[in-house]
Amino acid sequence: MVTGVDRVGSRQRLGGLLREAADNDCAVMAFNVVDPASMQGVLDAAEAAEVPVVVQLSVRSARQWGIEAALACHAEASAGRRTLSILHLDHCTDREFAEACLCAGWDSVLFDASGLPYDTALRETAELVEVAGEVGGEVEGEFEAIPRVGEVPDGDEGGGPAVALERVVEFVGRTGVTCFSPDLGTAHGAYVTQPVVDFEWARAITAATGVPLVLHGGSGLDPAVMSQLVGCGVRKINVSTQIKHAYLGAVSASGGVTEPVELLGRISAAVREVAAGYCRAIGRGN
């Protein structure tokens, strides 16, 4: 079982969790939250399953909540629990904001450099990794855009990887990212039909780099596909859309609720139910 004991001072280490996940033939689940109620649900699910978890915020949520406020909330909500939790910034294209989160004490960030020219993406990611190292944080890297459901990136007609393996190897090696997010055929959003996942691409990157891979677009993905991807080197699996749907479903079903605290409890319970299924299925070794 993954325990996540690798730390630097009081900072929790994403890399340690992912290495331990590899040793246990499993992956660490990562869930996007928007407020204390959804954060509570995710942490409760992970603790009940006795697995570590990555608590993620989008840039929009982090700006709305506040860097320091979100950090303090996570520290309080995760204190004293039996399982470890990482606080992570998801899909940040703003390097200054990513640096601000790392310097404030967040554990890790995804610097999404997919909108930059490759040479710029490599340089800026490497510089951010250096900053992260100085303050005890870590960086997830991405330079190839991962689409939303229904979108196909220009020039990508499903004929295989849009980038060369040599470029991925160069990016990972020269930047020093803790983990890497490739386009494996999944997408952000709610699937209408199951995506065509490129298992061979995941295996090729893993064999060539040894870096833990991150799967985006986990919401609604066939659990058997997830398990197969874990066998191909995926060590972190992101789920956001299903958490949002659970949150909004709890709100829409609360027409008779007159006490806000009760509503918050329903939100936490709905989020916990979604997160718990993934934690039980994916967060443990075989």
N, C-alpha and C positions, 0 to 999 in steps of 0.2 A: 504494500500500500504506500502511496506517496504521502510523505509527512511534511516535507519542505523545511528542513532544519538549517539550510544554508543561508546565513545572514551576514550582513556587514553592519556591525553595531546593532542598532535597532531596526535597520532597514531590511526588509524581506527581499529575497533574491528569486526573481523569476527564473533565471538560468538554472538555479539549483533544483527548482521544482520540475523543470522540463527534463533535466538530466535524470532525475529520479523517476519521472514518468517513463522515460525510455527504458530504464532498467526494469520497470514493472509492466512493460508492454501495454501502456495505457496513455491517456492524454489528460491534460488539465482543462476543465471547462472554464469558459470566460463568458460572463453575462453582463450586458449593458443595463445599468440602472439610471434612474433619473432623480431620485429623492431618497430620504431615509427609509420610507416604507418599502420601496422596492429593494433597497440595499439590505434591509433586515430580512426580507424573504429569501434572498440569495444566500446570505450567510447562514440562516437557519437550515436551508436545504443542504448546504455543504457540511455543516456540523452533524446533521442527522445521518448523512451518508458516510461520515468520517473521512472526507476527502478535502484537499485544499481547493481553493477556487480563486479565480481572477475576477475582481470587481472592476468593471470598466465604465467609464463615462465618455460620451461623445464630447467634442469640443463645445457644442452648443450647451449641453448639460453642465459642463464644467464652468463655462462662463456665467451661466445663469445661477448656479449654485455658489460659485466662488471657489478659487483654488484652495485657500486656507480652510474655508468652511467645510468643503467636501473632505479634505484631508482629516480634519478634526472629527467629523462624523464617522468616517471609516475607522479611525483609531479607537473611538469610543465603542462603536458597534462590534468591532472585532476583538476587543480586549477580553481576556479570560476565556476565550473559546478553545475547544480542544483541537481545532484544525486551523490551518494557516490561510490567510487571505492576502492577496496582492492588490494594490490599488493602481490602476492602469488607465492611461489616457488613450482613447481609441481614435484612429484615423485623423491625426493632426497634420495639416499641411502648413501650419504656421510655426516655423522653427522657434521664434521667440516665445510663443505660448508654451510650446513643449519644454523649452529650457526653464521657463518660470515654474512649471509643475515639478520638474525634476529638482530644481533648486529649493523648492518649498518643502520637499520631502516625499513626493509621490514615488512609488517604487519603480515604475516603468512607463514608457510611452511608445506608441506606434507613430513613427514619423513617416507619413505618407508622402513620398517624393515622386509619385507617379505622374504628377503634372509638370515636372521639371525635365529639362534635357538631361540625358543620362549622366554626362560628366558633372553637371551641377548637382544632380541627385546623389551621386557618389560622394562628392566633396562635402556637401552639407550634412549628409548622414554621418560621414566619418567625423566631422567636427562636433556634431551633437553627441555621438558616442563618446568622444573625448570628454565633453562636459559632463555627461552622465557618470563616467568613471570617476571624475573628480569629486562628485557629490554622493556617490554610492548608489546611483540608479542604473537602469538598463534601457536599451532601445530595441524595439522590434522594427525591422526594416521592410520597406516595400517600394519598388520602383516601377512595377507593372500594374496598371489599373485593374481593379476587380469591379466588374460592372454591377448594376442593379438588375433585378429580374426584368426581362423584356428588353434590355439594352445589349447591344453587341458593339464592342470597341471597333473603331475604324480599322479596316484591314484584317479583322479577325473573323473568319468564316467557319471556325470550328475545325480547322485542318491541322491542329496541333499547336504546340507552344508558339507564342508570338515573339519570344526572345530566344536567343541562343544560350545554351547551357554555359558556354564559356563566359558569357556576360554575367550570369548569375554567380558563377564561381568567383569572378573578379569582384563583384559587388560585395559578396559576403566576406571574402578574404580581406579586402582593402578597408572596409568600414568597421569590421569587428562587431556587427550586430549580434545580439543574443539569440534572436530567432528571426525567421524570414517568412514573409507572406507572398507566396506565388499565386498566380491565377491557375487554379486547378479545375476550372469549369463551373464552379459554384458562383452564386451571386447574392448580393444583399437583397433582402425583401422576402415576400411570401411566394413560394413556388406554385405555379399552376400545374406544371408537370415536373418530374424529377430531372435534374440536370445530368448531362453527360460528363462524368468526372474522369479526369486524366490521371489514372493511377500510375501509369508509367512515368509521367513527368515528375510526380512526387518521388518515386523511387530513384529516378535519375539525379534529382537535386540532392536527395539524402546521401546517395552513394558518392557524389562528387564533392560535397561540402561538409557533410556530417552535422550541419546546423539543424536544430529543431525547426520544423515547419509549422505554420499557423494556417488553419482553415477558416476562411471567412464565409459567411452565408450558411451557417449551420442550422438555422431555423427551418424545421420541417424536412430536413434531409433524412433519407432512409437510414435508420440506425445501422443496418448491415453495411451500408456504404461508409459510414463513419468508422466502423470497426475495421474495414478494409484499409481505409486511409491511415488509421493508426498504425497498421502493419507496414505502411509505406513511409513512415517517418513523421507523420503529423502528431504534434505533441501539445498543441493548444487549439481548442475548437471554440469559435465565437458564436454566441446566440444572442441576438438583439430583438428581432421582429416578434418572436413568440413572447418575449418578456413584455414588450409594449402591448401586444394584443391581450395578454392576461391582465395587465394593469387596466387597460381601457374597458375590458370586459367586466372587471370587478366594479368599476365606476358606473357603467351603464346598467348593471344589474342591481344597483343600490337605491332604486327609486324610493323605497320606504324608509331608508335610513335617515335619521334626524340628528345623529351624533357623529361629528367628524372623526372622532377617535375610533369609532366602530368601522367607519369607511376605511381608515388607514389600516386597520387590522385585516379587513377583507382584501385589500390590495396586497398586503404582505403575504397572506395565505395563498392568493392566486399565483403570485410570482413564485412562492416557495414550491407549489405543486409542479409548475413547469420545470423549474431548475432541478428539483429533486429527481425527476425521471432521467435527466441527462447525467446527473452526478452518479446515480446508481449504475447506469449502463456504461458510461465512458470513463468515469474517474477511478476505476479499479482495474488492477491487472487481471489477466486471465489465470 
